[in-house]
Amino acid sequence: MKHHREKILGLGIFFLLGVISIAAHADRDGRERHEFEHNRGYERAKLRELRHDELRFDQRFRHNHYYPRFGQVITVLPEHYQRFRFHNAFYFYLDGVWYRPNARRYVVIAPPVGIVVTRLPAFYTTVWWSGIPYYYANDTYYVWQPEANGYVVTAPPEKIEEQAAAPASDELFIYPAKGQGEKQQADDRYACHRWGVSQTGFDPSLPPKEPDEGSLTRKRADYQKAMRACLEGRGYTVR
């Protein structure tokens, strides 16, 4: 009988320790989730803390996102920034915003042409010009460069500002249905663009040669159909 009571008591202690362990793990997981959400929202919170006159609204190419004004000074860099050394100077980068150290502070700047990043900003706008996709965000243009294995900050192409001021076009929006990465998307879209041009004789990245608006509209529609067919054949959802 005594042995039986000791066995029951031992099982009770084991069960109680298990409950305490589960509760501790749950509390730790809850703290980790809270910290993750806090870090993920850090940039948005910092942006909200800025006064209206410290922000600029970038609506070029209908990009439509807010950024800190160039010249703004901060004392603490945001979480998850990238650090670069370029021409013997250091730069910090996160989601399209660039910083340069100044004493113990950091100044929001436009990045130098030629610097290479491994990933694009979280929000960017793709602008096609002469058959080349430019990725635009915060008054900065990026171009994929295979030999650099990254996106190079580049000067804006000549006359591209005219396209920025043009009315909205019937641009195709593509979504990678098979998890294609940014480089694969750029390669596939460029290949489909060249194929669409070869099939229709229409290149939307060049000034129109047709004076007749009706003919131009038909050729643009044919090009869009060719692009859609090509992209869908490569595993994309096209809208």
PyRosetta script that sets phi, psi and omega in degrees:
from pyrosetta import init, pose_from_sequence

init()
pose = pose_from_sequence("MKHHREKILGLGIFFLLGVISIAAHADRDGRERHEFEHNRGYERAKLRELRHDELRFDQRFRHNHYYPRFGQVITVLPEHYQRFRFHNAFYFYLDGVWYRPNARRYVVIAPPVGIVVTRLPAFYTTVWWSGIPYYYANDTYYVWQPEANGYVVTAPPEKIEEQAAAPASDELFIYPAKGQGEKQQADDRYACHRWGVSQTGFDPSLPPKEPDEGSLTRKRADYQKAMRACLEGRGYTVR")
pose.set_psi(1, -44.0)
pose.set_omega(1, 178.9)
pose.set_phi(2, -61.8)
pose.set_psi(2, -41.8)
pose.set_omega(2, 179.1)
pose.set_phi(3, -62.0)
pose.set_psi(3, -38.0)
pose.set_omega(3, -179.8)
pose.set_phi(4, -64.6)
pose.set_psi(4, -43.4)
pose.set_omega(4, 178.8)
pose.set_phi(5, -63.9)
pose.set_psi(5, -39.8)
pose.set_omega(5, 179.3)
pose.set_phi(6, -63.9)
pose.set_psi(6, -37.4)
pose.set_omega(6, 179.5)
pose.set_phi(7, -65.3)
pose.set_psi(7, -43.2)
pose.set_omega(7, 179.4)
pose.set_phi(8, -65.1)
pose.set_psi(8, -41.8)
pose.set_omega(8, 178.7)
pose.set_phi(9, -62.7)
pose.set_psi(9, -40.6)
pose.set_omega(9, 178.5)
pose.set_phi(10, -63.7)
pose.set_psi(10, -42.1)
pose.set_omega(10, 178.2)
pose.set_phi(11, -63.8)
pose.set_psi(11, -37.9)
pose.set_omega(11, 179.4)
pose.set_phi(12, -64.1)
pose.set_psi(12, -43.7)
pose.set_omega(12, 178.5)
pose.set_phi(13, -63.4)
pose.set_psi(13, -42.2)
pose.set_omega(13, 179.2)
pose.set_phi(14, -60.4)
pose.set_psi(14, -44.1)
pose.set_omega(14, 180.0)
pose.set_phi(15, -63.4)
pose.set_psi(15, -41.9)
pose.set_omega(15, -179.5)
pose.set_phi(16, -63.9)
pose.set_psi(16, -42.5)
pose.set_omega(16, 177.5)
pose.set_phi(17, -62.4)
pose.set_psi(17, -37.7)
pose.set_omega(17, 178.2)
pose.set_phi(18, -63.8)
pose.set_psi(18, -42.5)
pose.set_omega(18, 178.6)
pose.set_phi(19, -62.9)
pose.set_psi(19, -43.2)
pose.set_omega(19, 179.3)
pose.set_phi(20, -62.4)
pose.set_psi(20, -41.2)
pose.set_omega(20, 179.6)
pose.set_phi(21, -63.7)
pose.set_psi(21, -44.3)
pose.set_omega(21, 179.7)
pose.set_phi(22, -62.5)
pose.set_psi(22, -42.4)
pose.set_omega(22, 179.9)
pose.set_phi(23, -63.2)
pose.set_psi(23, -40.1)
pose.set_omega(23, 179.9)
pose.set_phi(24, -65.1)
pose.set_psi(24, -43.7)
pose.set_omega(24, 178.0)
pose.set_phi(25, -62.9)
pose.set_psi(25, -41.7)
pose.set_omega(25, 179.9)
pose.set_phi(26, -62.5)
pose.set_psi(26, -41.0)
pose.set_omega(26, 179.3)
pose.set_phi(27, -65.2)
pose.set_psi(27, -41.9)
pose.set_omega(27, 178.7)
pose.set_phi(28, -64.1)
pose.set_psi(28, -45.7)
pose.set_omega(28, 178.8)
pose.set_phi(29, -60.6)
pose.set_psi(29, -37.6)
pose.set_omega(29, 178.5)
pose.set_phi(30, -63.8)
pose.set_psi(30, -42.0)
pose.set_omega(30, 178.0)
pose.set_phi(31, -64.1)
pose.set_psi(31, -41.1)
pose.set_omega(31, -179.9)
pose.set_phi(32, -63.9)
pose.set_psi(32, -40.6)
pose.set_omega(32, 178.5)
pose.set_phi(33, -65.0)
pose.set_psi(33, -40.0)
pose.set_omega(33, 179.1)
pose.set_phi(34, -63.1)
pose.set_psi(34, -43.7)
pose.set_omega(34, -179.8)
pose.set_phi(35, -64.5)
pose.set_psi(35, -39.3)
pose.set_omega(35, 178.5)
pose.set_phi(36, -62.3)
pose.set_psi(36, -46.8)
pose.set_omega(36, 179.6)
pose.set_phi(37, -63.3)
pose.set_psi(37, -37.8)
pose.set_omega(37, 179.5)
pose.set_phi(38, -63.8)
pose.set_psi(38, -45.2)
pose.set_omega(38, -179.3)
pose.set_phi(39, -66.8)
pose.set_psi(39, -39.6)
pose.set_omega(39, -178.3)
pose.set_phi(40, -64.7)
pose.set_psi(40, -32.6)
pose.set_omega(40, -179.0)
pose.set_phi(41, -92.1)
pose.set_psi(41, 6.3)
pose.set_omega(41, -174.8)
pose.set_phi(42, -61.7)
pose.set_psi(42, -48.5)
pose.set_omega(42, -177.2)
pose.set_phi(43, -62.7)
pose.set_psi(43, -43.4)
pose.set_omega(43, -179.5)
pose.set_phi(44, -62.5)
pose.set_psi(44, -40.8)
pose.set_omega(44, -180.0)
pose.set_phi(45, -65.1)
pose.set_psi(45, -43.7)
pose.set_omega(45, 179.8)
pose.set_phi(46, -62.7)
pose.set_psi(46, -37.6)
pose.set_omega(46, 179.4)
pose.set_phi(47, -65.1)
pose.set_psi(47, -38.7)
pose.set_omega(47, 179.9)
pose.set_phi(48, -68.3)
pose.set_psi(48, -28.2)
pose.set_omega(48, -178.6)
pose.set_phi(49, -71.7)
pose.set_psi(49, -20.6)
pose.set_omega(49, -178.8)
pose.set_phi(50, -72.6)
pose.set_psi(50, 145.7)
pose.set_omega(50, 175.0)
pose.set_phi(51, -71.3)
pose.set_psi(51, 161.0)
pose.set_omega(51, -178.3)
pose.set_phi(52, -59.0)
pose.set_psi(52, -37.1)
pose.set_omega(52, -178.3)
pose.set_phi(53, -76.9)
pose.set_psi(53, -4.5)
pose.set_omega(53, 175.6)
pose.set_phi(54, -96.7)
pose.set_psi(54, -1.3)
pose.set_omega(54, -179.5)
pose.set_phi(55, -111.7)
pose.set_psi(55, 156.0)
pose.set_omega(55, 171.6)
pose.set_phi(56, -130.0)
pose.set_psi(56, 141.2)
pose.set_omega(56, -179.4)
pose.set_phi(57, -100.7)
pose.set_psi(57, 112.6)
pose.set_omega(57, -177.7)
pose.set_phi(58, -90.6)
pose.set_psi(58, 104.8)
pose.set_omega(58, -179.7)
pose.set_phi(59, -111.2)
pose.set_psi(59, 10.6)
pose.set_omega(59, 176.9)
pose.set_phi(60, -63.3)
pose.set_psi(60, 137.6)
pose.set_omega(60, -176.5)
pose.set_phi(61, 56.5)
pose.set_psi(61, 26.0)
pose.set_omega(61, -178.3)
pose.set_phi(62, 57.8)
pose.set_psi(62, 36.0)
pose.set_omega(62, 178.3)
pose.set_phi(63, -67.2)
pose.set_psi(63, -46.3)
pose.set_omega(63, 169.6)
pose.set_phi(64, 56.7)
pose.set_psi(64, 58.5)
pose.set_omega(64, 174.4)
pose.set_phi(65, -138.1)
pose.set_psi(65, 150.9)
pose.set_omega(65, 177.3)
pose.set_phi(66, -90.0)
pose.set_psi(66, 143.6)
pose.set_omega(66, 175.1)
pose.set_phi(67, -140.6)
pose.set_psi(67, 156.0)
pose.set_omega(67, 172.8)
pose.set_phi(68, -63.3)
pose.set_psi(68, 143.9)
pose.set_omega(68, 178.4)
pose.set_phi(69, -65.8)
pose.set_psi(69, 145.9)
pose.set_omega(69, 174.8)
pose.set_phi(70, -61.0)
pose.set_psi(70, 136.4)
pose.set_omega(70, -178.1)
pose.set_phi(71, 99.3)
pose.set_psi(71, -11.9)
pose.set_omega(71, 176.5)
pose.set_phi(72, -63.1)
pose.set_psi(72, 144.0)
pose.set_omega(72, -177.4)
pose.set_phi(73, -115.4)
pose.set_psi(73, 132.6)
pose.set_omega(73, 175.9)
pose.set_phi(74, -125.4)
pose.set_psi(74, 159.4)
pose.set_omega(74, -178.9)
pose.set_phi(75, -102.7)
pose.set_psi(75, -21.5)
pose.set_omega(75, -178.8)
pose.set_phi(76, -130.2)
pose.set_psi(76, 130.1)
pose.set_omega(76, 178.1)
pose.set_phi(77, -73.1)
pose.set_psi(77, 149.7)
pose.set_omega(77, 176.6)
pose.set_phi(78, -67.9)
pose.set_psi(78, 163.7)
pose.set_omega(78, 178.3)
pose.set_phi(79, -65.5)
pose.set_psi(79, 152.2)
pose.set_omega(79, 169.9)
pose.set_phi(80, 66.7)
pose.set_psi(80, 25.6)
pose.set_omega(80, 177.3)
pose.set_phi(81, -71.9)
pose.set_psi(81, 161.2)
pose.set_omega(81, 171.7)
pose.set_phi(82, -106.5)
pose.set_psi(82, 144.8)
pose.set_omega(82, -178.3)
pose.set_phi(83, -113.7)
pose.set_psi(83, 133.2)
pose.set_omega(83, -179.1)
pose.set_phi(84, -129.9)
pose.set_psi(84, 149.1)
pose.set_omega(84, 169.9)
pose.set_phi(85, -117.0)
pose.set_psi(85, 125.3)
pose.set_omega(85, -175.5)
pose.set_phi(86, -142.9)
pose.set_psi(86, 121.6)
pose.set_omega(86, -178.1)
pose.set_phi(87, 51.6)
pose.set_psi(87, 47.3)
pose.set_omega(87, 176.5)
pose.set_phi(88, 63.0)
pose.set_psi(88, 23.1)
pose.set_omega(88, 175.2)
pose.set_phi(89, -129.5)
pose.set_psi(89, 151.6)
pose.set_omega(89, -179.4)
pose.set_phi(90, -102.2)
pose.set_psi(90, 142.5)
pose.set_omega(90, 178.8)
pose.set_phi(91, -135.7)
pose.set_psi(91, 152.8)
pose.set_omega(91, 177.7)
pose.set_phi(92, -126.0)
pose.set_psi(92, 143.7)
pose.set_omega(92, -169.6)
pose.set_phi(93, -143.3)
pose.set_psi(93, 139.2)
pose.set_omega(93, 172.1)
pose.set_phi(94, -158.8)
pose.set_psi(94, 122.2)
pose.set_omega(94, 172.1)
pose.set_phi(95, 49.5)
pose.set_psi(95, 47.5)
pose.set_omega(95, 173.7)
pose.set_phi(96, 86.8)
pose.set_psi(96, -4.1)
pose.set_omega(96, 178.5)
pose.set_phi(97, -107.8)
pose.set_psi(97, 129.7)
pose.set_omega(97, -178.4)
pose.set_phi(98, -111.5)
pose.set_psi(98, 143.5)
pose.set_omega(98, -179.9)
pose.set_phi(99, -130.9)
pose.set_psi(99, 150.2)
pose.set_omega(99, 173.6)
pose.set_phi(100, -131.1)
pose.set_psi(100, 134.0)
pose.set_omega(100, -177.9)
pose.set_phi(101, -67.1)
pose.set_psi(101, 142.2)
pose.set_omega(101, 177.4)
pose.set_phi(102, -142.5)
pose.set_psi(102, 101.7)
pose.set_omega(102, -172.1)
pose.set_phi(103, 59.3)
pose.set_psi(103, -121.5)
pose.set_omega(103, 179.2)
pose.set_phi(104, -102.7)
pose.set_psi(104, 19.2)
pose.set_omega(104, -179.8)
pose.set_phi(105, -125.2)
pose.set_psi(105, 177.6)
pose.set_omega(105, -178.0)
pose.set_phi(106, -134.7)
pose.set_psi(106, 134.3)
pose.set_omega(106, -175.5)
pose.set_phi(107, -109.1)
pose.set_psi(107, 133.1)
pose.set_omega(107, 175.2)
pose.set_phi(108, -72.2)
pose.set_psi(108, 125.9)
pose.set_omega(108, -174.5)
pose.set_phi(109, -134.2)
pose.set_psi(109, 170.2)
pose.set_omega(109, 165.3)
pose.set_phi(110, -87.3)
pose.set_psi(110, 134.6)
pose.set_omega(110, -174.8)
pose.set_phi(111, -70.6)
pose.set_psi(111, 155.5)
pose.set_omega(111, 177.0)
pose.set_phi(112, -73.2)
pose.set_psi(112, 142.9)
pose.set_omega(112, 176.5)
pose.set_phi(113, -64.4)
pose.set_psi(113, 133.2)
pose.set_omega(113, 178.1)
pose.set_phi(114, 108.0)
pose.set_psi(114, -18.0)
pose.set_omega(114, 179.4)
pose.set_phi(115, -72.3)
pose.set_psi(115, 145.3)
pose.set_omega(115, -172.9)
pose.set_phi(116, -115.2)
pose.set_psi(116, 133.8)
pose.set_omega(116, 174.9)
pose.set_phi(117, -117.1)
pose.set_psi(117, 153.8)
pose.set_omega(117, -177.9)
pose.set_phi(118, -89.4)
pose.set_psi(118, -17.6)
pose.set_omega(118, 177.8)
pose.set_phi(119, -143.3)
pose.set_psi(119, 150.4)
pose.set_omega(119, -179.0)
pose.set_phi(120, -78.4)
pose.set_psi(120, 163.3)
pose.set_omega(120, 174.0)
pose.set_phi(121, -58.9)
pose.set_psi(121, 158.9)
pose.set_omega(121, 179.7)
pose.set_phi(122, -59.4)
pose.set_psi(122, -35.3)
pose.set_omega(122, 176.8)
pose.set_phi(123, -119.8)
pose.set_psi(123, 122.9)
pose.set_omega(123, 176.0)
pose.set_phi(124, -145.8)
pose.set_psi(124, 161.9)
pose.set_omega(124, 178.7)
pose.set_phi(125, -119.5)
pose.set_psi(125, 128.8)
pose.set_omega(125, 179.4)
pose.set_phi(126, -86.5)
pose.set_psi(126, 125.8)
pose.set_omega(126, 179.1)
pose.set_phi(127, -121.7)
pose.set_psi(127, 119.9)
pose.set_omega(127, 178.8)
pose.set_phi(128, -89.8)
pose.set_psi(128, 132.3)
pose.set_omega(128, 179.5)
pose.set_phi(129, -145.3)
pose.set_psi(129, 118.5)
pose.set_omega(129, -177.3)
pose.set_phi(130, 54.5)
pose.set_psi(130, 39.6)
pose.set_omega(130, 176.4)
pose.set_phi(131, 79.2)
pose.set_psi(131, 5.6)
pose.set_omega(131, -178.1)
pose.set_phi(132, -114.8)
pose.set_psi(132, 130.1)
pose.set_omega(132, 176.5)
pose.set_phi(133, -80.7)
pose.set_psi(133, 123.4)
pose.set_omega(133, 172.5)
pose.set_phi(134, -104.8)
pose.set_psi(134, 135.3)
pose.set_omega(134, 179.9)
pose.set_phi(135, -103.7)
pose.set_psi(135, 119.1)
pose.set_omega(135, -170.0)
pose.set_phi(136, -112.9)
pose.set_psi(136, 137.0)
pose.set_omega(136, 172.7)
pose.set_phi(137, -165.1)
pose.set_psi(137, 134.1)
pose.set_omega(137, 172.6)
pose.set_phi(138, 55.9)
pose.set_psi(138, 48.4)
pose.set_omega(138, 176.1)
pose.set_phi(139, 63.6)
pose.set_psi(139, 24.4)
pose.set_omega(139, -178.3)
pose.set_phi(140, -131.0)
pose.set_psi(140, 140.7)
pose.set_omega(140, 179.6)
pose.set_phi(141, -111.6)
pose.set_psi(141, 133.2)
pose.set_omega(141, 177.2)
pose.set_phi(142, -119.5)
pose.set_psi(142, 143.8)
pose.set_omega(142, 176.9)
pose.set_phi(143, -131.4)
pose.set_psi(143, 135.4)
pose.set_omega(143, 177.4)
pose.set_phi(144, -69.9)
pose.set_psi(144, 131.5)
pose.set_omega(144, -180.0)
pose.set_phi(145, -127.8)
pose.set_psi(145, 106.0)
pose.set_omega(145, -174.8)
pose.set_phi(146, -57.2)
pose.set_psi(146, -41.4)
pose.set_omega(146, -177.2)
pose.set_phi(147, -65.9)
pose.set_psi(147, -25.0)
pose.set_omega(147, 176.9)
pose.set_phi(148, -92.2)
pose.set_psi(148, -10.2)
pose.set_omega(148, -177.3)
pose.set_phi(149, 53.0)
pose.set_psi(149, 43.3)
pose.set_omega(149, -179.5)
pose.set_phi(150, -170.6)
pose.set_psi(150, -173.7)
pose.set_omega(150, -178.7)
pose.set_phi(151, -103.4)
pose.set_psi(151, 121.9)
pose.set_omega(151, -174.7)
pose.set_phi(152, -97.3)
pose.set_psi(152, 131.4)
pose.set_omega(152, 172.8)
pose.set_phi(153, -68.8)
pose.set_psi(153, 126.4)
pose.set_omega(153, -174.6)
pose.set_phi(154, -131.1)
pose.set_psi(154, 158.2)
pose.set_omega(154, 175.8)
pose.set_phi(155, -69.4)
pose.set_psi(155, 147.2)
pose.set_omega(155, 179.5)
pose.set_phi(156, -64.2)
pose.set_psi(156, 139.0)
pose.set_omega(156, 177.4)
pose.set_phi(157, -60.6)
pose.set_psi(157, 152.6)
pose.set_omega(157, 179.9)
pose.set_phi(158, -61.9)
pose.set_psi(158, 133.9)
pose.set_omega(158, 176.7)
pose.set_phi(159, 72.0)
pose.set_psi(159, 7.1)
pose.set_omega(159, 180.0)
pose.set_phi(160, -67.8)
pose.set_psi(160, -22.3)
pose.set_omega(160, 178.0)
pose.set_phi(161, -62.5)
pose.set_psi(161, -26.6)
pose.set_omega(161, 177.0)
pose.set_phi(162, -64.7)
pose.set_psi(162, -37.1)
pose.set_omega(162, 177.3)
pose.set_phi(163, -69.7)
pose.set_psi(163, -33.5)
pose.set_omega(163, 179.3)
pose.set_phi(164, -62.9)
pose.set_psi(164, -33.3)
pose.set_omega(164, -178.3)
pose.set_phi(165, -87.7)
pose.set_psi(165, -6.4)
pose.set_omega(165, -176.7)
pose.set_phi(166, -74.0)
pose.set_psi(166, 155.4)
pose.set_omega(166, 177.8)
pose.set_phi(167, -66.8)
pose.set_psi(167, 163.7)
pose.set_omega(167, -178.3)
pose.set_phi(168, -59.0)
pose.set_psi(168, 139.0)
pose.set_omega(168, 179.8)
pose.set_phi(169, -103.7)
pose.set_psi(169, 177.0)
pose.set_omega(169, 178.4)
pose.set_phi(170, -88.8)
pose.set_psi(170, 59.4)
pose.set_omega(170, -177.6)
pose.set_phi(171, -68.9)
pose.set_psi(171, 143.7)
pose.set_omega(171, 175.7)
pose.set_phi(172, -83.8)
pose.set_psi(172, 140.0)
pose.set_omega(172, 175.4)
pose.set_phi(173, -110.1)
pose.set_psi(173, 122.8)
pose.set_omega(173, -176.0)
pose.set_phi(174, -112.5)
pose.set_psi(174, 146.1)
pose.set_omega(174, -179.4)
pose.set_phi(175, -129.6)
pose.set_psi(175, 125.1)
pose.set_omega(175, -178.2)
pose.set_phi(176, -69.9)
pose.set_psi(176, 109.6)
pose.set_omega(176, -178.0)
pose.set_phi(177, -82.8)
pose.set_psi(177, -12.0)
pose.set_omega(177, -178.1)
pose.set_phi(178, -119.6)
pose.set_psi(178, 22.6)
pose.set_omega(178, 176.8)
pose.set_phi(179, 72.5)
pose.set_psi(179, 26.2)
pose.set_omega(179, 179.6)
pose.set_phi(180, -63.0)
pose.set_psi(180, 137.5)
pose.set_omega(180, 179.1)
pose.set_phi(181, -77.6)
pose.set_psi(181, 176.5)
pose.set_omega(181, -176.7)
pose.set_phi(182, -60.6)
pose.set_psi(182, -43.6)
pose.set_omega(182, -179.6)
pose.set_phi(183, -63.6)
pose.set_psi(183, -45.1)
pose.set_omega(183, 179.7)
pose.set_phi(184, -62.5)
pose.set_psi(184, -40.0)
pose.set_omega(184, 178.0)
pose.set_phi(185, -61.9)
pose.set_psi(185, -43.3)
pose.set_omega(185, 179.7)
pose.set_phi(186, -63.9)
pose.set_psi(186, -43.8)
pose.set_omega(186, 180.0)
pose.set_phi(187, -63.5)
pose.set_psi(187, -44.7)
pose.set_omega(187, -177.9)
pose.set_phi(188, -66.6)
pose.set_psi(188, -41.4)
pose.set_omega(188, -178.6)
pose.set_phi(189, -67.1)
pose.set_psi(189, -39.1)
pose.set_omega(189, 178.4)
pose.set_phi(190, -65.3)
pose.set_psi(190, -43.3)
pose.set_omega(190, 179.2)
pose.set_phi(191, -61.7)
pose.set_psi(191, -41.9)
pose.set_omega(191, 179.5)
pose.set_phi(192, -69.0)
pose.set_psi(192, -35.0)
pose.set_omega(192, 176.1)
pose.set_phi(193, -61.0)
pose.set_psi(193, -48.1)
pose.set_omega(193, -180.0)
pose.set_phi(194, -63.3)
pose.set_psi(194, -38.7)
pose.set_omega(194, 179.2)
pose.set_phi(195, -66.9)
pose.set_psi(195, -42.1)
pose.set_omega(195, 178.0)
pose.set_phi(196, -61.2)
pose.set_psi(196, -39.9)
pose.set_omega(196, 177.6)
pose.set_phi(197, -64.2)
pose.set_psi(197, -42.8)
pose.set_omega(197, -178.8)
pose.set_phi(198, -67.0)
pose.set_psi(198, -30.7)
pose.set_omega(198, -178.2)
pose.set_phi(199, -80.4)
pose.set_psi(199, -31.2)
pose.set_omega(199, -172.3)
pose.set_phi(200, -114.7)
pose.set_psi(200, -17.3)
pose.set_omega(200, -176.1)
pose.set_phi(201, 74.3)
pose.set_psi(201, 11.7)
pose.set_omega(201, -179.3)
pose.set_phi(202, -115.7)
pose.set_psi(202, 130.4)
pose.set_omega(202, 179.2)
pose.set_phi(203, -124.4)
pose.set_psi(203, 105.7)
pose.set_omega(203, -176.4)
pose.set_phi(204, -67.7)
pose.set_psi(204, -13.0)
pose.set_omega(204, -179.5)
pose.set_phi(205, -84.6)
pose.set_psi(205, -6.3)
pose.set_omega(205, -179.6)
pose.set_phi(206, -111.3)
pose.set_psi(206, 155.6)
pose.set_omega(206, 176.3)
pose.set_phi(207, -59.0)
pose.set_psi(207, 139.2)
pose.set_omega(207, -177.5)
pose.set_phi(208, -65.6)
pose.set_psi(208, 138.9)
pose.set_omega(208, 177.5)
pose.set_phi(209, -95.4)
pose.set_psi(209, -17.2)
pose.set_omega(209, -176.5)
pose.set_phi(210, -85.7)
pose.set_psi(210, 120.1)
pose.set_omega(210, 175.6)
pose.set_phi(211, -75.8)
pose.set_psi(211, -20.5)
pose.set_omega(211, -177.5)
pose.set_phi(212, -83.9)
pose.set_psi(212, 117.4)
pose.set_omega(212, -177.4)
pose.set_phi(213, -64.7)
pose.set_psi(213, -35.3)
pose.set_omega(213, 179.6)
pose.set_phi(214, -64.6)
pose.set_psi(214, -44.4)
pose.set_omega(214, 178.1)
pose.set_phi(215, -64.9)
pose.set_psi(215, -39.1)
pose.set_omega(215, 178.9)
pose.set_phi(216, -63.6)
pose.set_psi(216, -40.3)
pose.set_omega(216, 179.5)
pose.set_phi(217, -64.3)
pose.set_psi(217, -41.6)
pose.set_omega(217, 179.8)
pose.set_phi(218, -65.3)
pose.set_psi(218, -42.3)
pose.set_omega(218, -179.2)
pose.set_phi(219, -67.3)
pose.set_psi(219, -37.6)
pose.set_omega(219, 177.7)
pose.set_phi(220, -64.1)
pose.set_psi(220, -41.2)
pose.set_omega(220, 178.8)
pose.set_phi(221, -64.2)
pose.set_psi(221, -40.6)
pose.set_omega(221, 177.9)
pose.set_phi(222, -63.6)
pose.set_psi(222, -40.2)
pose.set_omega(222, 178.9)
pose.set_phi(223, -63.4)
pose.set_psi(223, -43.7)
pose.set_omega(223, 179.5)
pose.set_phi(224, -62.1)
pose.set_psi(224, -39.1)
pose.set_omega(224, 178.0)
pose.set_phi(225, -64.4)
pose.set_psi(225, -42.4)
pose.set_omega(225, 179.3)
pose.set_phi(226, -64.2)
pose.set_psi(226, -43.7)
pose.set_omega(226, 178.2)
pose.set_phi(227, -61.3)
pose.set_psi(227, -44.7)
pose.set_omega(227, -179.1)
pose.set_phi(228, -60.4)
pose.set_psi(228, -46.9)
pose.set_omega(228, -178.7)
pose.set_phi(229, -62.3)
pose.set_psi(229, -42.3)
pose.set_omega(229, -179.2)
pose.set_phi(230, -65.3)
pose.set_psi(230, -47.1)
pose.set_omega(230, -178.0)
pose.set_phi(231, -66.9)
pose.set_psi(231, -41.0)
pose.set_omega(231, 178.0)
pose.set_phi(232, -64.3)
pose.set_psi(232, -35.7)
pose.set_omega(232, 176.8)
pose.set_phi(233, -66.5)
pose.set_psi(233, -22.1)
pose.set_omega(233, 178.2)
pose.set_phi(234, -95.4)
pose.set_psi(234, 7.9)
pose.set_omega(234, 173.8)
pose.set_phi(235, 92.9)
pose.set_psi(235, 32.5)
pose.set_omega(235, 178.1)
pose.set_phi(236, -116.6)
pose.set_psi(236, 151.4)
pose.set_omega(236, 168.9)
pose.set_phi(237, -93.5)
pose.set_psi(237, 127.4)
pose.set_omega(237, -174.2)
pose.set_phi(238, -117.2)
pose.set_psi(238, 131.8)
pose.set_omega(238, 177.8)
pose.set_phi(239, -122.6)
pose.dump_pdb("model.pdb")
